[in-house]
């Protein structure tokens, strides 16, 4: 009976990891995109002024 409980916990942890890890990665990519987007807009404005 103890083995069944351990297996259930392992299955729940695995399922949780399958959802949590991609969400963390997507959140990191979203933040990176937002942080780099401001720099891209500034460089585009500078390029338009130089033309």
Buried (B, 14 or more C-beta within 10 A) or exposed (E): EEEEEEEEEEEEEEEEEEEEEEEEEEEEEEEEEEEEEEEEEEEEEEEEEEE
